[in-house]
Amino acid sequence: MNGASRSVSITLLVLAGLVSLTMVIVGFLRELEDGGGAVVVYAGALGLIITASVAAVVFSMGEKVDSEQEAVVRALRDVQRAVERMSQQSALSDDARRVLNRSKERDLLCRAIEEDIRRHDWEAALVLCQELSVRFGYEQEAERFRTQIEMGRAEGLDDEISGAIARVDELIVQRRWDDAGEAATRTVQSFPAAQRVRSLGDRVARAKEHYKNDLERRFLMMAQAERVDEAMELLRELDAYLTEREAEPLREVARGVIGKAKENLGAAFKLAYQDREWGIAVSVGEQIVEQFPNSRMAEEVSGILGELRERAAHA
């Protein structure tokens, strides 16, 4: 083989070696990422081995190998040995590769746990903690994350309980007693282990009883002061809270207030009628019919309300 031919051969061998090396590197990177580059690695490695072998034959055919050619041969043989090592590594089992990439996978796993904690996805975070502890052996770090998860979960649960209690209190303030009782029952069922919610039902009952007693007290005060309109308003509201037995002591006072209220309305109606204040007469007459529907006064007023409305419309 003359010098020119040997130079061309060396050039081709170098190109073939570079192509094979590129295939090995690309395949090895793919294998690390998704496990799909083994075939490319093997093909590149085979190409390098063939290239190195051919190079040895080509140079051995020459009468004398100069220093530059020897350097190329050595470089190709170094590449061959490196490829063999890479091939051996790519042929490792999944567990072996996991050991080699342990630090990287640990960092990824820790970031995933931290993300789950930020999203309050406690169950997913605990599963990853188990993975960090059992699969990778980082027991202390996994325990640190577990403590953080339990603290976050407890804090979130406490916020939920506080919100549920606040909703019950809001219904109490609005005097929606039935809704408050139902909300208290749901809260106790949702958080059975929480000490703070166990007395919510009694809390609603006590608030209702306190409000009823306050209504009764104010009614008696208004009746004593002969503030009939206020007393009647309180009596109508109090009627929804009292049982027959509870109402019995108040009946005499209530009769007096009702009688006085009826008298006052009757007097107001007569004055408006006499003064030809038809609009006022209609308004007072409607109150009499609404508040004392079974009275003789209501019956008499009902008989002339139509006429009064007509007069008020043309006044």
FIDREN-56205 format. One record per residue (C-alpha): residue in three letters; x, y, z. Coordinates in steps of 0.02 Angstrom, whole numbers, always signed. Each point is the difference from the previous one (the first is absolute). Layout:
<rec fiza="Ala" u="X" v="Y" w="Z"/>
...
% end
This chain:
<rec fiza="Met" u="+0" v="+0" w="+0"/>
<rec fiza="Asn" u="+77" v="+167" w="-55"/>
<rec fiza="Gly" u="+3" v="+158" w="+106"/>
<rec fiza="Ala" u="-147" v="+84" w="-87"/>
<rec fiza="Ser" u="-113" v="-151" w="+18"/>
<rec fiza="Arg" u="+49" v="-23" w="+180"/>
<rec fiza="Ser" u="-38" v="+185" w="+37"/>
<rec fiza="Val" u="-172" v="-15" w="-77"/>
<rec fiza="Ser" u="-32" v="-158" w="+99"/>
<rec fiza="Ile" u="+52" v="+83" w="+161"/>
<rec fiza="Thr" u="-115" v="+148" w="-36"/>
<rec fiza="Leu" u="-148" v="-116" w="-31"/>
<rec fiza="Leu" u="+40" v="-98" w="+156"/>
<rec fiza="Val" u="+5" v="+158" w="+104"/>
<rec fiza="Leu" u="-169" v="+56" w="-71"/>
<rec fiza="Ala" u="-74" v="-171" w="+33"/>
<rec fiza="Gly" u="+67" v="+5" w="+177"/>
<rec fiza="Leu" u="-75" v="+172" w="+31"/>
<rec fiza="Val" u="-169" v="-53" w="-67"/>
<rec fiza="Ser" u="+2" v="-158" w="+108"/>
<rec fiza="Leu" u="+52" v="+101" w="+153"/>
<rec fiza="Thr" u="-141" v="+123" w="-29"/>
<rec fiza="Met" u="-124" v="-144" w="-10"/>
<rec fiza="Val" u="+65" v="-70" w="+164"/>
<rec fiza="Ile" u="-14" v="+167" w="+91"/>
<rec fiza="Val" u="-175" v="+39" w="-66"/>
<rec fiza="Gly" u="-61" v="-175" w="+37"/>
<rec fiza="Phe" u="+74" v="+3" w="+174"/>
<rec fiza="Leu" u="-88" v="+165" w="+40"/>
<rec fiza="Arg" u="-165" v="-66" w="-65"/>
<rec fiza="Glu" u="+20" v="-157" w="+104"/>
<rec fiza="Leu" u="+23" v="+104" w="+158"/>
<rec fiza="Glu" u="-152" v="+106" w="-38"/>
<rec fiza="Asp" u="-132" v="-122" w="-59"/>
<rec fiza="Gly" u="+84" v="-170" w="-21"/>
<rec fiza="Gly" u="-16" v="+2" w="-190"/>
<rec fiza="Gly" u="+179" v="+20" w="-59"/>
<rec fiza="Ala" u="+78" v="-169" w="+31"/>
<rec fiza="Val" u="-9" v="-53" w="-183"/>
<rec fiza="Val" u="+86" v="+160" w="-57"/>
<rec fiza="Val" u="+137" v="-24" w="+131"/>
<rec fiza="Tyr" u="+32" v="-179" w="-55"/>
<rec fiza="Ala" u="+4" v="+50" w="-184"/>
<rec fiza="Gly" u="+122" v="+143" w="+32"/>
<rec fiza="Ala" u="+110" v="-111" w="+109"/>
<rec fiza="Leu" u="+5" v="-133" w="-135"/>
<rec fiza="Gly" u="+48" v="+132" w="-127"/>
<rec fiza="Leu" u="+143" v="+60" w="+108"/>
<rec fiza="Ile" u="+63" v="-175" w="+28"/>
<rec fiza="Ile" u="-4" v="-37" w="-187"/>
<rec fiza="Thr" u="+83" v="+167" w="-38"/>
<rec fiza="Ala" u="+139" v="-33" w="+124"/>
<rec fiza="Ser" u="+27" v="-174" w="-68"/>
<rec fiza="Val" u="+8" v="+59" w="-181"/>
<rec fiza="Ala" u="+118" v="+139" w="+51"/>
<rec fiza="Ala" u="+118" v="-126" w="+78"/>
<rec fiza="Val" u="-1" v="-103" w="-160"/>
<rec fiza="Val" u="+28" v="+152" w="-111"/>
<rec fiza="Phe" u="+147" v="+62" w="+99"/>
<rec fiza="Ser" u="+77" v="-172" w="+16"/>
<rec fiza="Met" u="+2" v="-15" w="-191"/>
<rec fiza="Gly" u="+114" v="+151" w="-17"/>
<rec fiza="Glu" u="+187" v="-22" w="+1"/>
<rec fiza="Lys" u="+19" v="+132" w="+134"/>
<rec fiza="Val" u="-126" v="+89" w="+105"/>
<rec fiza="Asp" u="+47" v="+178" w="+36"/>
<rec fiza="Ser" u="-30" v="+86" w="+167"/>
<rec fiza="Glu" u="-160" v="+88" w="-57"/>
<rec fiza="Gln" u="-79" v="-164" w="-54"/>
<rec fiza="Glu" u="+50" v="-82" w="+164"/>
<rec fiza="Ala" u="-85" v="+142" w="+95"/>
<rec fiza="Val" u="-161" v="-28" w="-98"/>
<rec fiza="Val" u="+7" v="-186" w="+37"/>
<rec fiza="Arg" u="+25" v="+32" w="+185"/>
<rec fiza="Ala" u="-143" v="+125" w="+1"/>
<rec fiza="Leu" u="-115" v="-123" w="-86"/>
<rec fiza="Arg" u="+47" v="-136" w="+123"/>
<rec fiza="Asp" u="-34" v="+118" w="+146"/>
<rec fiza="Val" u="-170" v="+37" w="-74"/>
<rec fiza="Gln" u="-29" v="-186" w="-17"/>
<rec fiza="Arg" u="+36" v="-30" w="+183"/>
<rec fiza="Ala" u="-111" v="+148" w="+51"/>
<rec fiza="Val" u="-142" v="-66" w="-105"/>
<rec fiza="Glu" u="+18" v="-171" w="+77"/>
<rec fiza="Arg" u="-16" v="+78" w="+172"/>
<rec fiza="Met" u="-154" v="+99" w="-54"/>
<rec fiza="Ser" u="-76" v="-157" w="-74"/>
<rec fiza="Gln" u="+27" v="-91" w="+161"/>
<rec fiza="Gln" u="-83" v="+141" w="+97"/>
<rec fiza="Ser" u="-149" v="+8" w="-119"/>
<rec fiza="Ala" u="-23" v="-186" w="+26"/>
<rec fiza="Leu" u="-17" v="+23" w="+188"/>
<rec fiza="Ser" u="-164" v="-44" w="+82"/>
<rec fiza="Asp" u="-128" v="+134" w="+47"/>
<rec fiza="Asp" u="+49" v="-17" w="+183"/>
<rec fiza="Ala" u="+184" v="+24" w="-40"/>
<rec fiza="Arg" u="-35" v="+156" w="-105"/>
<rec fiza="Arg" u="-110" v="+64" w="+141"/>
<rec fiza="Val" u="+147" v="-12" w="+119"/>
<rec fiza="Leu" u="+109" v="+98" w="-121"/>
<rec fiza="Asn" u="-135" v="+135" w="-19"/>
<rec fiza="Arg" u="-56" v="-5" w="+181"/>
<rec fiza="Ser" u="+42" v="+180" w="+43"/>
<rec fiza="Lys" u="-91" v="+69" w="-153"/>
<rec fiza="Glu" u="-156" v="-104" w="+31"/>
<rec fiza="Arg" u="+1" v="+49" w="+184"/>
<rec fiza="Asp" u="-1" v="+185" w="-46"/>
<rec fiza="Leu" u="-144" v="-28" w="-122"/>
<rec fiza="Leu" u="-98" v="-97" w="+130"/>
<rec fiza="Cys" u="+26" v="+134" w="+134"/>
<rec fiza="Arg" u="-60" v="+135" w="-119"/>
<rec fiza="Ala" u="-155" v="-104" w="-40"/>
<rec fiza="Ile" u="-38" v="-20" w="+187"/>
<rec fiza="Glu" u="+20" v="+187" w="+28"/>
<rec fiza="Glu" u="-118" v="+37" w="-145"/>
<rec fiza="Asp" u="-132" v="-119" w="+72"/>
<rec fiza="Ile" u="+16" v="+86" w="+169"/>
<rec fiza="Arg" u="-26" v="+171" w="-81"/>
<rec fiza="Arg" u="-157" v="-67" w="-84"/>
<rec fiza="His" u="-60" v="-79" w="+164"/>
<rec fiza="Asp" u="-4" v="-170" w="-85"/>
<rec fiza="Trp" u="+46" v="-89" w="+161"/>
<rec fiza="Glu" u="-33" v="-179" w="-56"/>
<rec fiza="Ala" u="+108" v="+15" w="-156"/>
<rec fiza="Ala" u="+139" v="+79" w="+103"/>
<rec fiza="Leu" u="-4" v="-143" w="+125"/>
<rec fiza="Val" u="+13" v="-129" w="-139"/>
<rec fiza="Leu" u="+156" v="+87" w="-67"/>
<rec fiza="Cys" u="+71" v="+6" w="+178"/>
<rec fiza="Gln" u="-18" v="-188" w="+8"/>
<rec fiza="Glu" u="+92" v="-12" w="-167"/>
<rec fiza="Leu" u="+138" v="+114" w="+65"/>
<rec fiza="Ser" u="+20" v="-105" w="+157"/>
<rec fiza="Val" u="-19" v="-178" w="-62"/>
<rec fiza="Arg" u="+65" v="+7" w="-177"/>
<rec fiza="Phe" u="+142" v="+123" w="+22"/>
<rec fiza="Gly" u="+38" v="-20" w="+185"/>
<rec fiza="Tyr" u="-16" v="+184" w="+52"/>
<rec fiza="Glu" u="-97" v="-37" w="+159"/>
<rec fiza="Gln" u="+43" v="+160" w="+95"/>
<rec fiza="Glu" u="-43" v="+112" w="-145"/>
<rec fiza="Ala" u="-163" v="-95" w="-28"/>
<rec fiza="Glu" u="-43" v="+20" w="+185"/>
<rec fiza="Arg" u="+33" v="+187" w="-13"/>
<rec fiza="Phe" u="-122" v="+12" w="-144"/>
<rec fiza="Arg" u="-128" v="-106" w="+95"/>
<rec fiza="Thr" u="+9" v="+120" w="+148"/>
<rec fiza="Gln" u="-26" v="+147" w="-118"/>
<rec fiza="Ile" u="-148" v="-88" w="-80"/>
<rec fiza="Glu" u="-83" v="-39" w="+167"/>
<rec fiza="Met" u="+22" v="+180" w="+58"/>
<rec fiza="Gly" u="-73" v="+67" w="-162"/>
<rec fiza="Arg" u="-144" v="-123" w="+5"/>
<rec fiza="Ala" u="-39" v="+44" w="+183"/>
<rec fiza="Glu" u="+5" v="+186" w="-40"/>
<rec fiza="Gly" u="-116" v="-25" w="-149"/>
<rec fiza="Leu" u="-119" v="-106" w="+103"/>
<rec fiza="Asp" u="-3" v="+133" w="+136"/>
<rec fiza="Asp" u="-45" v="+132" w="-129"/>
<rec fiza="Glu" u="-142" v="-109" w="-65"/>
<rec fiza="Ile" u="-68" v="-24" w="+177"/>
<rec fiza="Ser" u="+11" v="+186" w="+36"/>
<rec fiza="Gly" u="-92" v="+38" w="-162"/>
<rec fiza="Ala" u="-139" v="-124" w="+42"/>
<rec fiza="Ile" u="-22" v="+74" w="+175"/>
<rec fiza="Ala" u="-4" v="+176" w="-74"/>
<rec fiza="Arg" u="-141" v="-53" w="-118"/>
<rec fiza="Val" u="-102" v="-67" w="+146"/>
<rec fiza="Asp" u="+29" v="+163" w="+96"/>
<rec fiza="Glu" u="-56" v="+101" w="-151"/>
<rec fiza="Leu" u="-163" v="-97" w="-9"/>
<rec fiza="Ile" u="-25" v="+28" w="+187"/>
<rec fiza="Val" u="+21" v="+189" w="-23"/>
<rec fiza="Gln" u="-129" v="-7" w="-141"/>
<rec fiza="Arg" u="-116" v="-97" w="+118"/>
<rec fiza="Arg" u="-17" v="-140" w="-129"/>
<rec fiza="Trp" u="-13" v="-129" w="+137"/>
<rec fiza="Asp" u="-46" v="-152" w="-105"/>
<rec fiza="Asp" u="+140" v="+33" w="-125"/>
<rec fiza="Ala" u="+123" v="+29" w="+143"/>
<rec fiza="Gly" u="-49" v="-166" w="+80"/>
<rec fiza="Glu" u="+22" v="-95" w="-163"/>
<rec fiza="Ala" u="+169" v="+84" w="-31"/>
<rec fiza="Ala" u="+57" v="-46" w="+176"/>
<rec fiza="Thr" u="-49" v="-182" w="-28"/>
<rec fiza="Arg" u="+94" v="-8" w="-166"/>
<rec fiza="Thr" u="+154" v="+77" w="+79"/>
<rec fiza="Val" u="+2" v="-127" w="+142"/>
<rec fiza="Gln" u="-18" v="-142" w="-126"/>
<rec fiza="Ser" u="+138" v="+69" w="-111"/>
<rec fiza="Phe" u="+125" v="+24" w="+143"/>
<rec fiza="Pro" u="-46" v="-132" w="+131"/>
<rec fiza="Ala" u="+172" v="+6" w="+83"/>
<rec fiza="Ala" u="+3" v="+190" w="+21"/>
<rec fiza="Gln" u="-36" v="+53" w="+179"/>
<rec fiza="Arg" u="-53" v="+175" w="-54"/>
<rec fiza="Val" u="-153" v="-56" w="-97"/>
<rec fiza="Arg" u="-75" v="-124" w="+121"/>
<rec fiza="Ser" u="-107" v="+129" w="+90"/>
<rec fiza="Leu" u="-58" v="+94" w="-155"/>
<rec fiza="Gly" u="-177" v="-69" w="+13"/>
<rec fiza="Asp" u="-14" v="+59" w="+180"/>
<rec fiza="Arg" u="+72" v="+167" w="-53"/>
<rec fiza="Val" u="-142" v="+25" w="-124"/>
<rec fiza="Ala" u="-131" v="-54" w="+129"/>
<rec fiza="Arg" u="+70" v="+118" w="+133"/>
<rec fiza="Ala" u="+3" v="+146" w="-121"/>
<rec fiza="Lys" u="-181" v="-32" w="-50"/>
<rec fiza="Glu" u="-55" v="-13" w="+182"/>
<rec fiza="His" u="+92" v="+160" w="+44"/>
<rec fiza="Tyr" u="-83" v="+94" w="-143"/>
<rec fiza="Lys" u="-172" v="-65" w="+51"/>
<rec fiza="Asn" u="+25" v="+58" w="+179"/>
<rec fiza="Asp" u="+57" v="+170" w="-63"/>
<rec fiza="Leu" u="-156" v="+15" w="-109"/>
<rec fiza="Glu" u="-111" v="-42" w="+149"/>
<rec fiza="Arg" u="+87" v="+127" w="+111"/>
<rec fiza="Arg" u="-14" v="+140" w="-128"/>
<rec fiza="Phe" u="-183" v="-42" w="-31"/>
<rec fiza="Leu" u="-41" v="+17" w="+185"/>
<rec fiza="Met" u="+95" v="+164" w="+10"/>
<rec fiza="Met" u="-93" v="+73" w="-151"/>
<rec fiza="Ala" u="-167" v="-60" w="+70"/>
<rec fiza="Gln" u="+36" v="+79" w="+169"/>
<rec fiza="Ala" u="+47" v="+163" w="-85"/>
<rec fiza="Glu" u="-161" v="-11" w="-105"/>
<rec fiza="Arg" u="+102" v="+10" w="-159"/>
<rec fiza="Val" u="-128" v="-105" w="-89"/>
<rec fiza="Asp" u="+71" v="+0" w="-176"/>
<rec fiza="Glu" u="+171" v="-61" w="+58"/>
<rec fiza="Ala" u="-81" v="-126" w="+117"/>
<rec fiza="Met" u="-108" v="-70" w="-141"/>
<rec fiza="Glu" u="+150" v="-17" w="-115"/>
<rec fiza="Leu" u="+96" v="-94" w="+133"/>
<rec fiza="Leu" u="-151" v="-109" w="+40"/>
<rec fiza="Arg" u="-17" v="-54" w="-182"/>
<rec fiza="Glu" u="+184" v="-50" w="-4"/>
<rec fiza="Leu" u="-8" v="-83" w="+170"/>
<rec fiza="Asp" u="-146" v="-108" w="-54"/>
<rec fiza="Ala" u="+118" v="-104" w="-110"/>
<rec fiza="Tyr" u="+109" v="-46" w="+149"/>
<rec fiza="Leu" u="-124" v="-41" w="+139"/>
<rec fiza="Thr" u="-84" v="-166" w="+34"/>
<rec fiza="Glu" u="-177" v="-2" w="+72"/>
<rec fiza="Arg" u="+70" v="-27" w="+173"/>
<rec fiza="Glu" u="+127" v="+141" w="-17"/>
<rec fiza="Ala" u="-131" v="+120" w="-68"/>
<rec fiza="Glu" u="-123" v="-28" w="+143"/>
<rec fiza="Pro" u="+79" v="+124" w="+124"/>
<rec fiza="Leu" u="-3" v="+136" w="-134"/>
<rec fiza="Arg" u="-179" v="-22" w="-57"/>
<rec fiza="Glu" u="-76" v="+133" w="+112"/>
<rec fiza="Val" u="+130" v="+129" w="-48"/>
<rec fiza="Ala" u="-17" v="-49" w="-182"/>
<rec fiza="Arg" u="-191" v="+21" w="+7"/>
<rec fiza="Gly" u="+22" v="+173" w="+73"/>
<rec fiza="Val" u="+125" v="+50" w="-134"/>
<rec fiza="Ile" u="-107" v="-73" w="-139"/>
<rec fiza="Gly" u="-156" v="+85" w="+66"/>
<rec fiza="Lys" u="+88" v="+166" w="+15"/>
<rec fiza="Ala" u="+74" v="-18" w="-175"/>
<rec fiza="Lys" u="-173" v="-38" w="-70"/>
<rec fiza="Glu" u="-72" v="+150" w="+89"/>
<rec fiza="Asn" u="+138" v="+112" w="-66"/>
<rec fiza="Leu" u="-26" v="-59" w="-178"/>
<rec fiza="Gly" u="-187" v="+21" w="+15"/>
<rec fiza="Ala" u="+20" v="+178" w="+62"/>
<rec fiza="Ala" u="+126" v="+41" w="-137"/>
<rec fiza="Phe" u="-120" v="-70" w="-132"/>
<rec fiza="Lys" u="-146" v="+102" w="+64"/>
<rec fiza="Leu" u="+101" v="+161" w="+4"/>
<rec fiza="Ala" u="+64" v="-28" w="-178"/>
<rec fiza="Tyr" u="-178" v="-37" w="-60"/>
<rec fiza="Gln" u="-71" v="+155" w="+85"/>
<rec fiza="Asp" u="+139" v="+111" w="-69"/>
<rec fiza="Arg" u="-27" v="-75" w="-174"/>
<rec fiza="Glu" u="+182" v="-59" w="-4"/>
<rec fiza="Trp" u="-47" v="-145" w="-113"/>
<rec fiza="Gly" u="+178" v="-61" w="-32"/>
<rec fiza="Ile" u="+38" v="-8" w="+187"/>
<rec fiza="Ala" u="-169" v="-82" w="+32"/>
<rec fiza="Val" u="+40" v="-135" w="-130"/>
<rec fiza="Ser" u="+173" v="-34" w="+77"/>
<rec fiza="Val" u="-67" v="-11" w="+179"/>
<rec fiza="Gly" u="-149" v="-105" w="-57"/>
<rec fiza="Glu" u="+116" v="-125" w="-85"/>
<rec fiza="Gln" u="+100" v="-15" w="+161"/>
<rec fiza="Ile" u="-158" v="-37" w="+98"/>
<rec fiza="Val" u="-52" v="-137" w="-122"/>
<rec fiza="Glu" u="+175" v="-76" w="-2"/>
<rec fiza="Gln" u="+34" v="+4" w="+187"/>
<rec fiza="Phe" u="-176" v="-38" w="+66"/>
<rec fiza="Pro" u="-82" v="-99" w="-141"/>
<rec fiza="Asn" u="-130" v="-84" w="+112"/>
<rec fiza="Ser" u="-58" v="+157" w="+91"/>
<rec fiza="Arg" u="-164" v="+90" w="-28"/>
<rec fiza="Met" u="+99" v="+159" w="-37"/>
<rec fiza="Ala" u="+91" v="-88" w="-143"/>
<rec fiza="Glu" u="-165" v="-60" w="-71"/>
<rec fiza="Glu" u="-73" v="+177" w="+2"/>
<rec fiza="Val" u="+157" v="+77" w="-76"/>
<rec fiza="Ser" u="+8" v="-131" w="-137"/>
<rec fiza="Gly" u="-175" v="+51" w="-55"/>
<rec fiza="Ile" u="+52" v="+178" w="-40"/>
<rec fiza="Leu" u="+182" v="-22" w="-55"/>
<rec fiza="Gly" u="-49" v="-10" w="-184"/>
<rec fiza="Glu" u="-92" v="+165" w="+10"/>
<rec fiza="Leu" u="+145" v="+80" w="+95"/>
<rec fiza="Arg" u="+126" v="-56" w="-131"/>
<rec fiza="Glu" u="-107" v="+77" w="-137"/>
<rec fiza="Arg" u="-12" v="+164" w="+93"/>
<rec fiza="Ala" u="+187" v="+0" w="+32"/>
<rec fiza="Ala" u="+32" v="-27" w="-186"/>
<rec fiza="His" u="-105" v="+152" w="-46"/>
<rec fiza="Ala" u="+56" v="+113" w="+142"/>
% end
